[in-house]
Amino acid sequence: MNGSSPPPPPPRPPFAKPPKPPRSVRRRPAQLPTPWAQLALLCFLYVGIGLVLALPEPPAWVWLSVAIAIPLLALGLTPALHPVKKKHRTGGLAYLGGLFLVVGLSVALNYLGSEQNFDTLGFSAAVLGLGVLILGSVLLAGVTAFVTAQACARLMASGQYWRSAMIVVVTCLTGLCMGGLAGLSLVVLPA
């Protein structure tokens, strides 16, 4: 040859491993900053829920209902990694979590409004009061679910499903415990 082409590669023995292709550089997706404002708002909402649950002293199953609702909402409202496979399952979890939250808040708010004398109160006023309390619990649960979904969606920008869901669960449970302790201190330590 005239020296313009490289020499052919040496023959490979038949038992040798094939050469590895060069490793491509893996790039991590750009991680968005943690949505601290939404997580603080979520914690603040659950502090309010904890206060609502602690002040009228409802039965213990109301606390259990809300405690079960928190992970169900977080797992159900965090967008799934594979939307086709998990869409129906996560939607069902969100509905079930919302139902538990509304039931717990409705019972707690009705305990809050039960300190009235029903002998002097008319039937229509009692039904109206009951409707307002239930509507308040549904609105509070709706706002909480909306903020939970927004925080989960912002946390999922990094693509880590379980990390995002656990951050939301821990934030919600922390807020619930803070509100419960504040309500307990208001009940136990009267002014």
FENMOTA-V817143 format. One record per residue. PSI is psi in whole degrees, -180 to 180 (NA if undefined). NEAR is the number of other C-alpha atoms within 10 Angstrom. Layout:
psi=PSI near=NEAR
psi=PSI near=NEAR
//
This chain:
psi=167 near=6
psi=8 near=4
psi=5 near=6
psi=-21 near=6
psi=149 near=7
psi=158 near=7
psi=152 near=8
psi=152 near=6
psi=152 near=6
psi=151 near=6
psi=142 near=6
psi=138 near=9
psi=151 near=7
psi=-23 near=7
psi=-3 near=6
psi=150 near=7
psi=148 near=8
psi=151 near=8
psi=144 near=6
psi=138 near=6
psi=155 near=6
psi=141 near=6
psi=131 near=6
psi=150 near=6
psi=121 near=6
psi=130 near=6
psi=135 near=6
psi=144 near=7
psi=148 near=9
psi=124 near=8
psi=124 near=11
psi=154 near=11
psi=154 near=10
psi=133 near=13
psi=76 near=14
psi=-38 near=10
psi=-42 near=10
psi=-37 near=16
psi=-37 near=21
psi=-41 near=15
psi=-40 near=17
psi=-43 near=24
psi=-41 near=25
psi=-40 near=20
psi=-41 near=21
psi=-25 near=26
psi=-43 near=24
psi=-41 near=20
psi=-40 near=28
psi=-38 near=26
psi=-42 near=23
psi=-37 near=22
psi=-28 near=29
psi=-32 near=24
psi=-48 near=21
psi=-3 near=19
psi=62 near=16
psi=175 near=18
psi=162 near=13
psi=-28 near=9
psi=-19 near=10
psi=-42 near=20
psi=-41 near=21
psi=-40 near=13
psi=-45 near=18
psi=-37 near=26
psi=-33 near=19
psi=-34 near=15
psi=-31 near=23
psi=-54 near=26
psi=-32 near=21
psi=-43 near=25
psi=-43 near=29
psi=-44 near=28
psi=-34 near=25
psi=-30 near=27
psi=-10 near=26
psi=124 near=26
psi=134 near=22
psi=154 near=21
psi=-39 near=14
psi=97 near=8
psi=-25 near=10
psi=-41 near=8
psi=-37 near=10
psi=3 near=13
psi=-47 near=14
psi=-36 near=11
psi=-43 near=12
psi=-32 near=21
psi=-40 near=19
psi=-38 near=15
psi=-40 near=19
psi=-43 near=23
psi=-42 near=16
psi=-42 near=17
psi=-41 near=27
psi=-39 near=23
psi=-46 near=18
psi=-40 near=23
psi=-44 near=30
psi=-42 near=24
psi=-46 near=20
psi=-44 near=25
psi=-38 near=27
psi=-44 near=23
psi=-44 near=18
psi=-42 near=27
psi=-32 near=23
psi=-30 near=19
psi=-35 near=18
psi=-37 near=18
psi=7 near=14
psi=8 near=14
psi=13 near=9
psi=156 near=10
psi=113 near=7
psi=-9 near=11
psi=-36 near=7
psi=-10 near=7
psi=136 near=10
psi=165 near=10
psi=-44 near=11
psi=-37 near=9
psi=-37 near=11
psi=-42 near=15
psi=-40 near=11
psi=-43 near=12
psi=-42 near=15
psi=-43 near=17
psi=-40 near=14
psi=-42 near=14
psi=-41 near=21
psi=-40 near=20
psi=-39 near=14
psi=-41 near=16
psi=-38 near=24
psi=-41 near=19
psi=-43 near=13
psi=-41 near=19
psi=-38 near=24
psi=-44 near=15
psi=-41 near=14
psi=-43 near=23
psi=-39 near=21
psi=-46 near=14
psi=-37 near=18
psi=-45 near=27
psi=-41 near=21
psi=-44 near=18
psi=-40 near=27
psi=-42 near=27
psi=-40 near=20
psi=-37 near=18
psi=-27 near=25
psi=-4 near=21
psi=-27 near=16
psi=-15 near=17
psi=12 near=16
psi=103 near=12
psi=-54 near=18
psi=-37 near=15
psi=-45 near=14
psi=-46 near=22
psi=-41 near=26
psi=-35 near=15
psi=-43 near=15
psi=-42 near=26
psi=-46 near=20
psi=-40 near=15
psi=-45 near=19
psi=-46 near=27
psi=-36 near=19
psi=-46 near=17
psi=-41 near=24
psi=-43 near=28
psi=-40 near=18
psi=-44 near=20
psi=-40 near=25
psi=-42 near=23
psi=-39 near=16
psi=-43 near=17
psi=-39 near=22
psi=-39 near=18
psi=-32 near=13
psi=-33 near=14
psi=-45 near=14
psi=-40 near=9
psi=81 near=8
psi=152 near=6
psi=NA near=5
//
